[in-house]
Amino acid sequence: MSANNAFHIAVLGGDGIGPEVMAPALEVLRKIEAKSDLAFRFTEAPAGAGHYKETGKSMPDTTIRLCEEADAILLGACGLPSVRYPDNTEIAPQIELRFHFDLYAGVRPARLIPGVPSPIVGADQRGIDLVLIRESTEGLFASMGKGVVTDSDARETLVITRNTSQRLFEFSFRLAERRKARGRPGTLSCVDKANVFRAFAFFRRIFDEVAKNHPGVKADHVYVDACSAYLVKRPWDFDVLVTENMFGDILSDLTASLVGGLGMAPSADIGDRYAMFQPCHGTAPDIMGQGKANPTAMILSTAMMLDWLADKHGIEGAAEAGERIERAVDKAYADGIKPTEFGGSNGTADVTKAVLEAL
C-alpha cells in the first residue's frame, strides 16, 4: 500500500479501445508525477473478453490479488459483443470487481466542459454540474447470474439491504457536504419508485433516517420516471442524486449524454476500503485501432482517483493534482479541441497532446 506520497496503481487496460484510452491517462499521471511530489508505480494486468477467449476466465486470480494489494484500480473498458458466456451475457470483470471489493458507491459526475456541445438548449449558459451516485452491488444486479429461466417465464430478483443503503446514503450526504463547501448547492435527491414497490419505499425510508444526521444538506425525493424528464428539461436544477443499481445504470448514460456523451464521462466505484476508476464508455470495437477514441473520460477518471487518494490518505497535494487535470481538460476544450464524436478531426493523440500541454 501507499508510502508517503507514493501510490501503487493496478492498471487493467481491458478490451477494444480500453488500452488506447489507458495509455494517455498514464501519460497524464506521469506528467503530474514530474511536476509534483507524488509518485506512481503502475502494474498492468489482464482482464476482459480477450482473456476469457484465451483462458475461459474473465481475469486470473493474480489480477484480483494485484487489485487487493494496490492503492487504487484503473480500468480501461472491458467486454466485447462477440465474446459471451454460455448464457449469452457479456464478459464484465468490472461488475465482478464491484461485487468482490464491495464497491457499493458508483460515482458518475456529469459536468459540461466549456466548448463541449450539449443537446440541452441553454446548457452552455446555465451550465450542468451534477453527480449521480449509483448503488453498485445489489438492486436488480444482485440477481446477475442467478435468474431463473424456464420455457414459460424468466425471473430476476431485486435486493435492497439496510446495511448497504445506509453506507450508500452516508457516502452521498458526505459528498453533497463536500460539494457545498466548494460552492455547489449541496442538495441530495433520492431517486426511487417508492410509490409502486415496497423495496423502494424501504430504500426511501432509510434515506430519510440518514438525512437526519446531515441537516446542512437539503434532501428531497424524486420518482425515477419524473427524474428522467427533469434531467432533460432542467438538468441545472440537480446537484447530487442517489439511486438503485439498475436505475443508476440507465440514468448515468442519460446524464453523460447531457454533457457530450460517454467519451466525456468519468466514473468511480468506491467502497469502504477499495476503489476503482474507469470511463463510463464501453470498448467501442467499431473504432478500435483507428486512433479515434476520445481519452477524456479516462483522463478525468484519474483526476477522480487522485481526489479519492487525497481523501483516503490525507494528502492535499493529490487533490490539487486532480484539480490540475480537470483544469487542463477544460483548457484543451476551451482552446478548440474537437474529438471525432463531435464532428471534429481530433483523435486520441490530439486530445492527449492538448491536455498534456495544458498541464
HURA-V42413 format. One record per helix or strand. SS is the DSSP state (@ for helix, = for strand). FROM is the first residue (numbers start at 0). LEN is the number of residues. Records with the same first field share a line. If there is no record, write none. Layout:
# HURA-V42413
SS = FROM-LEN + FROM-LEN
This chain:
# HURA-V42413
= = 2-1 + 5-9 + 38-6 + 71-6 + 79-1 + 82-2 + 89-1 + 104-7 + 128-7 + 138-1 + 147-2 + 153-2 + 158-1 + 186-6 + 217-6 + 239-4 + 265-5 + 274-5 + 338-1 + 345-1
@ = 17-17 + 48-7 + 60-9 + 92-8 + 122-4 + 139-4 + 161-20 + 197-14 + 223-14 + 244-14 + 261-3 + 295-18 + 315-19 + 339-3 + 347-11
